[in-house]
């Protein structure tokens, strides 16, 4: 089920080819929970970069932690707010800091939807596929909560 959801989100990202003009020129987000990481994200037009701490549970009750940095593409805004709700797709480099991933490099692809609740407060839901040289691919949901400032 997770893999079908992730595949559908990636296909929606690939299908979006026309430029969107509803996005503000600049945005800074303080990401407080998981997606894309607990840290900061800066968006310029439709592309953002992020860096921070990322935690996920590949096994129930066992949290694996990473340092994470990456790039995200924003598309298909669905409303006319100052910062519109929209879909996203991205890629990241991750460095494991505990458990089986300690000191291992990983790459990830993720896709999902960001819903703007009130002013800059937003929720994200999506899926991430994480892979390393020797661990195979793991797919997990990626909820998130952030506050964004447009300028």
C-alpha positions as CSV (number, residue, x, y, z in Angstrom):
1,X,0.0,0.0,0.0
2,X,2.8,2.4,1.0
3,X,4.6,1.7,-2.3
4,X,1.5,2.4,-4.4
5,X,0.9,5.7,-2.6
6,X,4.5,6.7,-3.1
7,X,4.4,5.7,-6.8
8,X,1.2,7.8,-7.3
9,X,2.7,10.8,-5.7
10,X,5.9,10.6,-7.8
11,X,3.9,10.2,-11.0
12,X,1.9,13.3,-10.1
13,X,5.2,15.2,-9.7
14,X,6.5,14.0,-13.0
15,X,3.3,15.0,-14.8
16,X,3.5,18.6,-13.6
17,X,5.5,20.4,-16.3
18,X,4.0,23.9,-16.6
19,X,5.4,26.7,-14.5
20,X,3.3,27.8,-11.5
21,X,3.0,31.5,-10.8
22,X,1.1,31.3,-7.5
23,X,4.3,30.7,-5.4
24,X,5.9,33.7,-3.6
25,X,9.5,34.5,-4.6
26,X,11.0,33.5,-1.2
27,X,9.9,31.4,1.8
28,X,11.6,30.3,5.0
29,X,10.1,27.4,7.0
30,X,10.9,26.3,10.5
31,X,10.2,22.5,10.4
32,X,9.2,21.2,13.8
33,X,8.4,17.6,13.1
34,X,9.9,15.0,10.7
35,X,9.1,16.2,7.2
36,X,11.4,17.1,5.5
37,X,13.5,17.2,8.7
38,X,13.5,19.0,12.0
39,X,15.3,22.1,10.9
40,X,15.2,24.8,8.3
41,X,14.0,25.0,4.7
42,X,14.4,27.9,2.2
43,X,12.3,28.0,-0.9
44,X,13.1,30.3,-4.0
45,X,10.1,30.2,-6.4
46,X,9.4,26.5,-6.8
47,X,12.6,25.0,-5.5
48,X,13.6,24.6,-1.8
49,X,16.6,23.3,0.1
50,X,16.5,21.9,3.6
51,X,18.8,20.6,6.3
52,X,18.1,19.1,9.7
53,X,17.6,16.1,11.9
54,X,15.3,13.3,10.6
55,X,13.8,10.4,12.6
56,X,11.8,7.4,11.3
57,X,10.7,4.0,12.4
58,X,11.6,1.3,10.0
59,X,10.5,-1.2,12.7
60,X,7.7,-0.6,15.2
61,X,9.0,1.2,18.3
62,X,12.6,1.5,17.0
63,X,13.5,4.9,15.8
64,X,16.4,5.4,13.4
65,X,17.9,8.9,13.2
66,X,19.7,10.7,10.4
67,X,21.2,14.1,9.5
68,X,19.4,15.1,6.3
69,X,19.8,17.6,3.6
70,X,18.1,17.9,0.2
71,X,16.2,19.7,-2.5
72,X,12.4,19.8,-3.1
73,X,10.3,20.9,-6.1
74,X,6.9,22.4,-5.4
75,X,4.0,22.2,-7.9
76,X,0.3,22.2,-8.5
77,X,-0.8,24.9,-5.9
78,X,-4.5,24.3,-5.0
79,X,-5.6,27.6,-3.5
80,X,-4.9,31.3,-3.6
81,X,-3.3,31.9,-0.2
82,X,-0.1,33.9,0.2
83,X,1.6,30.5,0.6
84,X,-0.5,28.1,-1.3
85,X,-1.2,24.4,-0.4
86,X,0.6,22.3,-2.9
87,X,2.2,19.1,-3.9
88,X,6.0,18.4,-3.6
89,X,8.6,15.9,-4.7
90,X,12.2,15.9,-3.5
91,X,15.5,14.1,-3.1
92,X,17.8,14.0,-0.1
93,X,21.2,12.8,1.2
94,X,21.0,11.3,4.7
95,X,23.7,10.3,7.1
96,X,22.8,7.7,9.8
97,X,23.5,8.5,13.4
98,X,22.3,5.4,15.2
99,X,21.1,1.7,14.9
100,X,21.9,-0.2,11.7
101,X,22.4,3.0,9.8
102,X,25.1,4.5,12.1
103,X,27.8,6.3,10.0
104,X,26.1,5.0,6.7
105,X,25.2,7.2,3.8
106,X,21.7,7.0,2.4
107,X,19.7,8.6,-0.3
108,X,16.0,9.3,-0.3
109,X,13.2,10.3,-2.6
110,X,9.9,11.7,-1.2
111,X,6.6,13.1,-2.4
112,X,3.5,14.4,-0.8
113,X,1.1,17.3,-0.1
114,X,1.5,20.4,2.1
115,X,-1.7,21.8,3.5
116,X,-1.6,25.4,4.7
117,X,-3.9,25.6,7.8
118,X,-3.6,29.1,9.0
119,X,-1.3,31.9,8.0
120,X,2.1,30.1,7.9
121,X,1.1,27.0,9.9
122,X,1.1,23.9,7.7
123,X,0.9,20.1,7.8
124,X,2.5,17.7,5.4
125,X,1.8,14.2,4.5
126,X,3.7,12.1,2.1
127,X,5.9,9.1,1.7
128,X,9.7,8.6,1.6
129,X,11.8,5.8,0.0
130,X,15.2,5.5,1.8
131,X,18.0,3.3,0.4
132,X,21.6,2.5,1.3
133,X,24.2,0.4,-0.4
134,X,23.5,-2.7,1.7
135,X,20.1,-2.2,3.3
136,X,17.7,-2.1,0.3
137,X,14.8,0.2,0.0
138,X,12.5,1.1,2.9
139,X,9.3,3.1,2.4
140,X,7.6,5.0,5.2
141,X,5.0,7.7,5.6
142,X,6.3,11.2,6.3
143,X,4.0,13.5,8.3
144,X,5.2,16.9,9.2
145,X,4.3,20.2,10.8
146,X,6.0,23.5,10.0
147,X,5.6,27.3,10.1
148,X,6.5,29.2,7.0
149,X,7.3,32.9,6.4
150,X,6.9,34.4,2.9
151,X,8.9,37.4,1.7
